[in-house]
């Protein structure tokens, strides 16, 4: 977000652009299972309990779509 901050005020809708950038950067690291250490810990702990977590069970994409529709 800080890298793009100088460009946001020049866009046609700076508030909306800022919200989209913030949301996208937050969800981008959670889109893959290896995108964050927290994801790896969660998958490891779930596998110890015989719970399989894969890309089909992640809610990141659905949450991103809902967030974009609400903007």
PyMOL Python script that loads the backbone (N, CA, C, O; Angstrom):
from pymol import cmd

cmd.read_pdbstr("""\
ATOM      1  N   UNK A   1       0.824  -1.190   0.000  1.00  0.00           N
ATOM      2  CA  UNK A   1       0.000   0.000   0.000  1.00  0.00           C
ATOM      3  C   UNK A   1       0.866   1.251   0.000  1.00  0.00           C
ATOM      4  O   UNK A   1       0.574   2.207  -0.719  1.00  0.00           O
ATOM      5  N   UNK A   2       1.915   1.254   0.788  1.00  0.00           N
ATOM      6  CA  UNK A   2       2.771   2.440   0.866  1.00  0.00           C
ATOM      7  C   UNK A   2       3.488   2.722  -0.451  1.00  0.00           C
ATOM      8  O   UNK A   2       3.755   3.878  -0.777  1.00  0.00           O
ATOM      9  N   UNK A   3       3.797   1.683  -1.198  1.00  0.00           N
ATOM     10  CA  UNK A   3       4.472   1.878  -2.483  1.00  0.00           C
ATOM     11  C   UNK A   3       3.546   2.584  -3.470  1.00  0.00           C
ATOM     12  O   UNK A   3       4.002   3.402  -4.269  1.00  0.00           O
ATOM     13  N   UNK A   4       2.270   2.278  -3.423  1.00  0.00           N
ATOM     14  CA  UNK A   4       1.307   2.867  -4.355  1.00  0.00           C
ATOM     15  C   UNK A   4       0.685   4.168  -3.851  1.00  0.00           C
ATOM     16  O   UNK A   4      -0.042   4.830  -4.592  1.00  0.00           O
ATOM     17  N   UNK A   5       0.957   4.535  -2.620  1.00  0.00           N
ATOM     18  CA  UNK A   5       0.349   5.718  -2.017  1.00  0.00           C
ATOM     19  C   UNK A   5       0.510   6.996  -2.857  1.00  0.00           C
ATOM     20  O   UNK A   5      -0.448   7.764  -2.949  1.00  0.00           O
ATOM     21  N   UNK A   6       1.667   7.260  -3.469  1.00  0.00           N
ATOM     22  CA  UNK A   6       1.789   8.480  -4.269  1.00  0.00           C
ATOM     23  C   UNK A   6       0.896   8.503  -5.513  1.00  0.00           C
ATOM     24  O   UNK A   6       0.589   9.578  -6.028  1.00  0.00           O
ATOM     25  N   UNK A   7       0.481   7.344  -5.994  1.00  0.00           N
ATOM     26  CA  UNK A   7      -0.316   7.276  -7.215  1.00  0.00           C
ATOM     27  C   UNK A   7      -1.821   7.337  -6.955  1.00  0.00           C
ATOM     28  O   UNK A   7      -2.583   7.734  -7.836  1.00  0.00           O
ATOM     29  N   UNK A   8      -2.249   6.953  -5.768  1.00  0.00           N
ATOM     30  CA  UNK A   8      -3.679   6.858  -5.459  1.00  0.00           C
ATOM     31  C   UNK A   8      -4.401   8.205  -5.565  1.00  0.00           C
ATOM     32  O   UNK A   8      -5.493   8.232  -6.134  1.00  0.00           O
ATOM     33  N   UNK A   9      -3.872   9.320  -5.059  1.00  0.00           N
ATOM     34  CA  UNK A   9      -4.606  10.591  -5.167  1.00  0.00           C
ATOM     35  C   UNK A   9      -4.868  11.039  -6.602  1.00  0.00           C
ATOM     36  O   UNK A   9      -5.796  11.813  -6.838  1.00  0.00           O
ATOM     37  N   UNK A  10      -4.081  10.576  -7.554  1.00  0.00           N
ATOM     38  CA  UNK A  10      -4.251  10.989  -8.943  1.00  0.00           C
ATOM     39  C   UNK A  10      -5.282  10.160  -9.693  1.00  0.00           C
ATOM     40  O   UNK A  10      -5.589  10.469 -10.845  1.00  0.00           O
ATOM     41  N   UNK A  11      -5.818   9.129  -9.083  1.00  0.00           N
ATOM     42  CA  UNK A  11      -6.806   8.278  -9.736  1.00  0.00           C
ATOM     43  C   UNK A  11      -8.182   8.937  -9.688  1.00  0.00           C
ATOM     44  O   UNK A  11      -8.412   9.850  -8.894  1.00  0.00           O
ATOM     45  N   UNK A  12      -9.096   8.470 -10.544  1.00  0.00           N
ATOM     46  CA  UNK A  12     -10.412   9.116 -10.627  1.00  0.00           C
ATOM     47  C   UNK A  12     -11.229   8.955  -9.345  1.00  0.00           C
ATOM     48  O   UNK A  12     -12.012   9.843  -9.009  1.00  0.00           O
ATOM     49  N   UNK A  13     -11.067   7.847  -8.622  1.00  0.00           N
ATOM     50  CA  UNK A  13     -11.759   7.637  -7.351  1.00  0.00           C
ATOM     51  C   UNK A  13     -10.740   7.149  -6.323  1.00  0.00           C
ATOM     52  O   UNK A  13     -10.642   5.945  -6.082  1.00  0.00           O
ATOM     53  N   UNK A  14      -9.979   8.064  -5.710  1.00  0.00           N
ATOM     54  CA  UNK A  14      -8.891   7.677  -4.809  1.00  0.00           C
ATOM     55  C   UNK A  14      -9.331   6.843  -3.609  1.00  0.00           C
ATOM     56  O   UNK A  14      -8.614   5.933  -3.192  1.00  0.00           O
ATOM     57  N   UNK A  15     -10.493   7.140  -3.055  1.00  0.00           N
ATOM     58  CA  UNK A  15     -10.943   6.382  -1.880  1.00  0.00           C
ATOM     59  C   UNK A  15     -11.205   4.924  -2.252  1.00  0.00           C
ATOM     60  O   UNK A  15     -10.784   4.008  -1.545  1.00  0.00           O
ATOM     61  N   UNK A  16     -11.891   4.723  -3.347  1.00  0.00           N
ATOM     62  CA  UNK A  16     -12.192   3.360  -3.795  1.00  0.00           C
ATOM     63  C   UNK A  16     -10.911   2.624  -4.179  1.00  0.00           C
ATOM     64  O   UNK A  16     -10.742   1.450  -3.848  1.00  0.00           O
ATOM     65  N   UNK A  17     -10.025   3.303  -4.868  1.00  0.00           N
ATOM     66  CA  UNK A  17      -8.754   2.686  -5.261  1.00  0.00           C
ATOM     67  C   UNK A  17      -7.946   2.276  -4.034  1.00  0.00           C
ATOM     68  O   UNK A  17      -7.344   1.203  -4.015  1.00  0.00           O
ATOM     69  N   UNK A  18      -7.933   3.119  -3.022  1.00  0.00           N
ATOM     70  CA  UNK A  18      -7.216   2.795  -1.795  1.00  0.00           C
ATOM     71  C   UNK A  18      -7.789   1.572  -1.109  1.00  0.00           C
ATOM     72  O   UNK A  18      -7.049   0.726  -0.607  1.00  0.00           O
ATOM     73  N   UNK A  19      -9.112   1.481  -1.089  1.00  0.00           N
ATOM     74  CA  UNK A  19      -9.755   0.315  -0.481  1.00  0.00           C
ATOM     75  C   UNK A  19      -9.458  -0.964  -1.245  1.00  0.00           C
ATOM     76  O   UNK A  19      -9.201  -2.006  -0.643  1.00  0.00           O
ATOM     77  N   UNK A  20      -9.492  -0.888  -2.568  1.00  0.00           N
ATOM     78  CA  UNK A  20      -9.188  -2.067  -3.392  1.00  0.00           C
ATOM     79  C   UNK A  20      -7.747  -2.503  -3.192  1.00  0.00           C
ATOM     80  O   UNK A  20      -7.477  -3.697  -3.067  1.00  0.00           O
ATOM     81  N   UNK A  21      -6.826  -1.566  -3.159  1.00  0.00           N
ATOM     82  CA  UNK A  21      -5.409  -1.900  -2.958  1.00  0.00           C
ATOM     83  C   UNK A  21      -5.198  -2.526  -1.581  1.00  0.00           C
ATOM     84  O   UNK A  21      -4.476  -3.515  -1.452  1.00  0.00           O
ATOM     85  N   UNK A  22      -5.815  -1.962  -0.572  1.00  0.00           N
ATOM     86  CA  UNK A  22      -5.671  -2.507   0.785  1.00  0.00           C
ATOM     87  C   UNK A  22      -6.236  -3.917   0.872  1.00  0.00           C
ATOM     88  O   UNK A  22      -5.612  -4.803   1.456  1.00  0.00           O
ATOM     89  N   UNK A  23      -7.405  -4.128   0.299  1.00  0.00           N
ATOM     90  CA  UNK A  23      -8.031  -5.442   0.339  1.00  0.00           C
ATOM     91  C   UNK A  23      -7.222  -6.456  -0.457  1.00  0.00           C
ATOM     92  O   UNK A  23      -7.002  -7.577   0.002  1.00  0.00           O
ATOM     93  N   UNK A  24      -6.782  -6.071  -1.637  1.00  0.00           N
ATOM     94  CA  UNK A  24      -6.026  -6.991  -2.482  1.00  0.00           C
ATOM     95  C   UNK A  24      -4.697  -7.376  -1.846  1.00  0.00           C
ATOM     96  O   UNK A  24      -4.292  -8.536  -1.916  1.00  0.00           O
ATOM     97  N   UNK A  25      -4.022  -6.426  -1.234  1.00  0.00           N
ATOM     98  CA  UNK A  25      -2.733  -6.754  -0.621  1.00  0.00           C
ATOM     99  C   UNK A  25      -2.905  -7.637   0.607  1.00  0.00           C
ATOM    100  O   UNK A  25      -2.037  -8.453   0.915  1.00  0.00           O
ATOM    101  N   UNK A  26      -4.015  -7.477   1.303  1.00  0.00           N
ATOM    102  CA  UNK A  26      -4.285  -8.317   2.463  1.00  0.00           C
ATOM    103  C   UNK A  26      -4.595  -9.745   2.042  1.00  0.00           C
ATOM    104  O   UNK A  26      -4.073 -10.693   2.630  1.00  0.00           O
ATOM    105  N   UNK A  27      -5.430  -9.904   1.042  1.00  0.00           N
ATOM    106  CA  UNK A  27      -5.829 -11.238   0.617  1.00  0.00           C
ATOM    107  C   UNK A  27      -4.805 -11.922  -0.274  1.00  0.00           C
ATOM    108  O   UNK A  27      -4.789 -13.150  -0.354  1.00  0.00           O
ATOM    109  N   UNK A  28      -3.966 -11.172  -0.935  1.00  0.00           N
ATOM    110  CA  UNK A  28      -3.012 -11.775  -1.873  1.00  0.00           C
ATOM    111  C   UNK A  28      -2.083 -12.762  -1.192  1.00  0.00           C
ATOM    112  O   UNK A  28      -1.777 -13.813  -1.754  1.00  0.00           O
ATOM    113  N   UNK A  29      -1.637 -12.443  -0.008  1.00  0.00           N
ATOM    114  CA  UNK A  29      -0.717 -13.361   0.665  1.00  0.00           C
ATOM    115  C   UNK A  29      -1.429 -14.594   1.188  1.00  0.00           C
ATOM    116  O   UNK A  29      -0.777 -15.592   1.496  1.00  0.00           O
ATOM    117  N   UNK A  30      -2.725 -14.552   1.294  1.00  0.00           N
ATOM    118  CA  UNK A  30      -3.476 -15.713   1.776  1.00  0.00           C
ATOM    119  C   UNK A  30      -4.077 -16.542   0.648  1.00  0.00           C
ATOM    120  O   UNK A  30      -4.748 -17.541   0.905  1.00  0.00           O
ATOM    121  N   UNK A  31      -3.846 -16.141  -0.588  1.00  0.00           N
ATOM    122  CA  UNK A  31      -4.449 -16.845  -1.722  1.00  0.00           C
ATOM    123  C   UNK A  31      -3.867 -18.238  -1.896  1.00  0.00           C
ATOM    124  O   UNK A  31      -4.564 -19.154  -2.333  1.00  0.00           O
ATOM    125  N   UNK A  32      -2.612 -18.400  -1.564  1.00  0.00           N
ATOM    126  CA  UNK A  32      -1.996 -19.721  -1.649  1.00  0.00           C
ATOM    127  C   UNK A  32      -1.680 -20.217  -0.252  1.00  0.00           C
ATOM    128  O   UNK A  32      -1.543 -19.431   0.686  1.00  0.00           O
ATOM    129  N   UNK A  33      -1.569 -21.508  -0.125  1.00  0.00           N
ATOM    130  CA  UNK A  33      -1.273 -22.078   1.180  1.00  0.00           C
ATOM    131  C   UNK A  33       0.121 -21.712   1.651  1.00  0.00           C
ATOM    132  O   UNK A  33       0.373 -21.667   2.855  1.00  0.00           O
ATOM    133  N   UNK A  34       1.029 -21.451   0.728  1.00  0.00           N
ATOM    134  CA  UNK A  34       2.402 -21.108   1.109  1.00  0.00           C
ATOM    135  C   UNK A  34       2.633 -19.601   1.113  1.00  0.00           C
ATOM    136  O   UNK A  34       3.776 -19.151   1.185  1.00  0.00           O
ATOM    137  N   UNK A  35       1.562 -18.821   1.037  1.00  0.00           N
ATOM    138  CA  UNK A  35       1.674 -17.368   0.993  1.00  0.00           C
ATOM    139  C   UNK A  35       2.033 -16.729   2.316  1.00  0.00           C
ATOM    140  O   UNK A  35       2.513 -15.596   2.353  1.00  0.00           O
ATOM    141  N   UNK A  36       1.805 -17.440   3.390  1.00  0.00           N
ATOM    142  CA  UNK A  36       2.163 -16.898   4.702  1.00  0.00           C
ATOM    143  C   UNK A  36       2.499 -18.044   5.646  1.00  0.00           C
ATOM    144  O   UNK A  36       2.049 -19.175   5.461  1.00  0.00           O
ATOM    145  N   UNK A  37       3.285 -17.735   6.643  1.00  0.00           N
ATOM    146  CA  UNK A  37       3.673 -18.736   7.632  1.00  0.00           C
ATOM    147  C   UNK A  37       2.447 -19.222   8.403  1.00  0.00           C
ATOM    148  O   UNK A  37       2.361 -20.398   8.757  1.00  0.00           O
ATOM    149  N   UNK A  38       1.509 -18.327   8.659  1.00  0.00           N
ATOM    150  CA  UNK A  38       0.299 -18.716   9.381  1.00  0.00           C
ATOM    151  C   UNK A  38      -0.467 -19.804   8.625  1.00  0.00           C
ATOM    152  O   UNK A  38      -1.005 -20.728   9.236  1.00  0.00           O
ATOM    153  N   UNK A  39      -0.514 -19.691   7.310  1.00  0.00           N
ATOM    154  CA  UNK A  39      -1.183 -20.721   6.507  1.00  0.00           C
ATOM    155  C   UNK A  39      -0.492 -22.068   6.672  1.00  0.00           C
ATOM    156  O   UNK A  39      -1.155 -23.095   6.820  1.00  0.00           O
ATOM    157  N   UNK A  40       0.827 -22.067   6.647  1.00  0.00           N
ATOM    158  CA  UNK A  40       1.569 -23.322   6.775  1.00  0.00           C
ATOM    159  C   UNK A  40       1.342 -23.958   8.148  1.00  0.00           C
ATOM    160  O   UNK A  40       1.188 -25.175   8.252  1.00  0.00           O
ATOM    161  N   UNK A  41       1.322 -23.153   9.177  1.00  0.00           N
ATOM    162  CA  UNK A  41       1.076 -23.666  10.528  1.00  0.00           C
ATOM    163  C   UNK A  41      -0.329 -24.259  10.612  1.00  0.00           C
ATOM    164  O   UNK A  41      -0.523 -25.336  11.176  1.00  0.00           O
ATOM    165  N   UNK A  42      -1.290 -23.560  10.058  1.00  0.00           N
ATOM    166  CA  UNK A  42      -2.666 -24.036  10.080  1.00  0.00           C
ATOM    167  C   UNK A  42      -2.810 -25.371   9.361  1.00  0.00           C
ATOM    168  O   UNK A  42      -3.449 -26.288   9.877  1.00  0.00           O
ATOM    169  N   UNK A  43      -2.222 -25.486   8.176  1.00  0.00           N
ATOM    170  CA  UNK A  43      -2.301 -26.729   7.410  1.00  0.00           C
ATOM    171  C   UNK A  43      -1.609 -27.861   8.154  1.00  0.00           C
ATOM    172  O   UNK A  43      -2.115 -28.983   8.181  1.00  0.00           O
ATOM    173  N   UNK A  44      -0.463 -27.582   8.756  1.00  0.00           N
ATOM    174  CA  UNK A  44       0.261 -28.602   9.522  1.00  0.00           C
ATOM    175  C   UNK A  44      -0.571 -29.083  10.710  1.00  0.00           C
ATOM    176  O   UNK A  44      -0.701 -30.287  10.933  1.00  0.00           O
ATOM    177  N   UNK A  45      -1.124 -28.159  11.458  1.00  0.00           N
ATOM    178  CA  UNK A  45      -1.918 -28.538  12.636  1.00  0.00           C
ATOM    179  C   UNK A  45      -3.193 -29.263  12.233  1.00  0.00           C
ATOM    180  O   UNK A  45      -3.628 -30.191  12.915  1.00  0.00           O
ATOM    181  N   UNK A  46      -3.791 -28.841  11.126  1.00  0.00           N
ATOM    182  CA  UNK A  46      -4.996 -29.525  10.649  1.00  0.00           C
ATOM    183  C   UNK A  46      -4.666 -30.946  10.197  1.00  0.00           C
ATOM    184  O   UNK A  46      -5.438 -31.874  10.435  1.00  0.00           O
ATOM    185  N   UNK A  47      -3.514 -31.109   9.544  1.00  0.00           N
ATOM    186  CA  UNK A  47      -3.139 -32.455   9.085  1.00  0.00           C
ATOM    187  C   UNK A  47      -2.892 -33.391  10.263  1.00  0.00           C
ATOM    188  O   UNK A  47      -3.119 -34.596  10.147  1.00  0.00           O
ATOM    189  N   UNK A  48      -2.434 -32.866  11.384  1.00  0.00           N
ATOM    190  CA  UNK A  48      -2.269 -33.686  12.589  1.00  0.00           C
ATOM    191  C   UNK A  48      -3.606 -34.203  13.102  1.00  0.00           C
ATOM    192  O   UNK A  48      -3.668 -35.229  13.780  1.00  0.00           O
ATOM    193  N   UNK A  49      -4.654 -33.498  12.779  1.00  0.00           N
ATOM    194  CA  UNK A  49      -6.005 -33.917  13.192  1.00  0.00           C
ATOM    195  C   UNK A  49      -6.759 -34.577  12.044  1.00  0.00           C
ATOM    196  O   UNK A  49      -7.975 -34.756  12.110  1.00  0.00           O
ATOM    197  N   UNK A  50      -6.033 -34.931  11.002  1.00  0.00           N
ATOM    198  CA  UNK A  50      -6.596 -35.597   9.810  1.00  0.00           C
ATOM    199  C   UNK A  50      -7.643 -34.739   9.101  1.00  0.00           C
ATOM    200  O   UNK A  50      -8.644 -35.255   8.602  1.00  0.00           O
ATOM    201  N   UNK A  51      -7.408 -33.443   9.061  1.00  0.00           N
ATOM    202  CA  UNK A  51      -8.252 -32.513   8.318  1.00  0.00           C
ATOM    203  C   UNK A  51      -7.444 -32.028   7.131  1.00  0.00           C
ATOM    204  O   UNK A  51      -6.372 -31.445   7.295  1.00  0.00           O
ATOM    205  N   UNK A  52      -7.958 -32.268   5.945  1.00  0.00           N
ATOM    206  CA  UNK A  52      -7.251 -31.864   4.731  1.00  0.00           C
ATOM    207  C   UNK A  52      -7.700 -30.463   4.320  1.00  0.00           C
ATOM    208  O   UNK A  52      -8.892 -30.193   4.180  1.00  0.00           O
ATOM    209  N   UNK A  53      -6.736 -29.593   4.133  1.00  0.00           N
ATOM    210  CA  UNK A  53      -7.023 -28.238   3.666  1.00  0.00           C
ATOM    211  C   UNK A  53      -6.278 -28.042   2.362  1.00  0.00           C
ATOM    212  O   UNK A  53      -5.063 -28.232   2.293  1.00  0.00           O
ATOM    213  N   UNK A  54      -7.005 -27.666   1.339  1.00  0.00           N
ATOM    214  CA  UNK A  54      -6.401 -27.436   0.031  1.00  0.00           C
ATOM    215  C   UNK A  54      -6.939 -26.159  -0.571  1.00  0.00           C
ATOM    216  O   UNK A  54      -7.646 -25.396   0.087  1.00  0.00           O
ATOM    217  N   UNK A  55      -6.602 -25.934  -1.814  1.00  0.00           N
ATOM    218  CA  UNK A  55      -7.042 -24.707  -2.473  1.00  0.00           C
ATOM    219  C   UNK A  55      -8.559 -24.648  -2.610  1.00  0.00           C
ATOM    220  O   UNK A  55      -9.134 -23.559  -2.632  1.00  0.00           O
ATOM    221  N   UNK A  56      -9.203 -25.783  -2.700  1.00  0.00           N
ATOM    222  CA  UNK A  56     -10.658 -25.817  -2.821  1.00  0.00           C
ATOM    223  C   UNK A  56     -11.379 -25.408  -1.546  1.00  0.00           C
ATOM    224  O   UNK A  56     -12.557 -25.053  -1.583  1.00  0.00           O
ATOM    225  N   UNK A  57     -10.679 -25.455  -0.424  1.00  0.00           N
ATOM    226  CA  UNK A  57     -11.315 -25.129   0.848  1.00  0.00           C
ATOM    227  C   UNK A  57     -10.964 -23.739   1.355  1.00  0.00           C
ATOM    228  O   UNK A  57     -11.420 -23.341   2.427  1.00  0.00           O
ATOM    229  N   UNK A  58     -10.181 -23.015   0.623  1.00  0.00           N
ATOM    230  CA  UNK A  58      -9.834 -21.668   1.077  1.00  0.00           C
ATOM    231  C   UNK A  58     -10.965 -20.701   0.723  1.00  0.00           C
ATOM    232  O   UNK A  58     -11.633 -20.862  -0.299  1.00  0.00           O
ATOM    233  N   UNK A  59     -11.166 -19.729   1.550  1.00  0.00           N
ATOM    234  CA  UNK A  59     -12.233 -18.759   1.339  1.00  0.00           C
ATOM    235  C   UNK A  59     -11.728 -17.434   0.794  1.00  0.00           C
ATOM    236  O   UNK A  59     -12.499 -16.485   0.650  1.00  0.00           O
ATOM    237  N   UNK A  60     -10.454 -17.364   0.493  1.00  0.00           N
ATOM    238  CA  UNK A  60      -9.869 -16.096   0.073  1.00  0.00           C
ATOM    239  C   UNK A  60     -10.516 -15.574  -1.200  1.00  0.00           C
ATOM    240  O   UNK A  60     -10.886 -14.402  -1.270  1.00  0.00           O
ATOM    241  N   UNK A  61     -10.657 -16.424  -2.201  1.00  0.00           N
ATOM    242  CA  UNK A  61     -11.222 -15.967  -3.469  1.00  0.00           C
ATOM    243  C   UNK A  61     -12.667 -15.516  -3.288  1.00  0.00           C
ATOM    244  O   UNK A  61     -13.057 -14.476  -3.819  1.00  0.00           O
ATOM    245  N   UNK A  62     -13.460 -16.272  -2.554  1.00  0.00           N
ATOM    246  CA  UNK A  62     -14.860 -15.889  -2.316  1.00  0.00           C
ATOM    247  C   UNK A  62     -14.937 -14.573  -1.546  1.00  0.00           C
ATOM    248  O   UNK A  62     -15.771 -13.720  -1.851  1.00  0.00           O
ATOM    249  N   UNK A  63     -14.079 -14.412  -0.559  1.00  0.00           N
ATOM    250  CA  UNK A  63     -14.069 -13.175   0.227  1.00  0.00           C
ATOM    251  C   UNK A  63     -13.663 -11.994  -0.637  1.00  0.00           C
ATOM    252  O   UNK A  63     -14.215 -10.903  -0.497  1.00  0.00           O
ATOM    253  N   UNK A  64     -12.710 -12.199  -1.521  1.00  0.00           N
ATOM    254  CA  UNK A  64     -12.261 -11.141  -2.420  1.00  0.00           C
ATOM    255  C   UNK A  64     -13.386 -10.713  -3.357  1.00  0.00           C
ATOM    256  O   UNK A  64     -13.582  -9.519  -3.586  1.00  0.00           O
ATOM    257  N   UNK A  65     -14.120 -11.669  -3.897  1.00  0.00           N
ATOM    258  CA  UNK A  65     -15.236 -11.350  -4.795  1.00  0.00           C
ATOM    259  C   UNK A  65     -16.317 -10.570  -4.049  1.00  0.00           C
ATOM    260  O   UNK A  65     -16.825  -9.573  -4.562  1.00  0.00           O
ATOM    261  N   UNK A  66     -16.666 -11.007  -2.866  1.00  0.00           N
ATOM    262  CA  UNK A  66     -17.674 -10.294  -2.072  1.00  0.00           C
ATOM    263  C   UNK A  66     -17.209  -8.873  -1.757  1.00  0.00           C
ATOM    264  O   UNK A  66     -17.983  -7.920  -1.839  1.00  0.00           O
ATOM    265  N   UNK A  67     -15.930  -8.749  -1.396  1.00  0.00           N
ATOM    266  CA  UNK A  67     -15.393  -7.429  -1.094  1.00  0.00           C
ATOM    267  C   UNK A  67     -15.433  -6.496  -2.296  1.00  0.00           C
ATOM    268  O   UNK A  67     -15.763  -5.317  -2.166  1.00  0.00           O
ATOM    269  N   UNK A  68     -15.096  -7.025  -3.462  1.00  0.00           N
ATOM    270  CA  UNK A  68     -15.128  -6.194  -4.676  1.00  0.00           C
ATOM    271  C   UNK A  68     -16.546  -5.795  -5.037  1.00  0.00           C
ATOM    272  O   UNK A  68     -16.770  -4.679  -5.508  1.00  0.00           O
ATOM    273  N   UNK A  69     -17.500  -6.674  -4.829  1.00  0.00           N
ATOM    274  CA  UNK A  69     -18.888  -6.345  -5.135  1.00  0.00           C
ATOM    275  C   UNK A  69     -19.449  -5.290  -4.192  1.00  0.00           C
ATOM    276  O   UNK A  69     -20.332  -4.521  -4.573  1.00  0.00           O
ATOM    277  N   UNK A  70     -18.948  -5.249  -2.978  1.00  0.00           N
ATOM    278  CA  UNK A  70     -19.437  -4.274  -1.992  1.00  0.00           C
ATOM    279  C   UNK A  70     -18.835  -2.887  -2.178  1.00  0.00           C
ATOM    280  O   UNK A  70     -19.379  -1.908  -1.667  1.00  0.00           O
ATOM    281  N   UNK A  71     -17.722  -2.786  -2.900  1.00  0.00           N
ATOM    282  CA  UNK A  71     -17.079  -1.470  -3.077  1.00  0.00           C
ATOM    283  C   UNK A  71     -17.872  -0.579  -3.988  1.00  0.00           C
ATOM    284  O   UNK A  71     -17.472   0.557  -4.241  1.00  0.00           O
TER     285      UNK A  71
END
""", "prot")
cmd.dss("prot")
cmd.show_as("cartoon", "prot")
cmd.util.cbc("prot")
cmd.orient("prot")
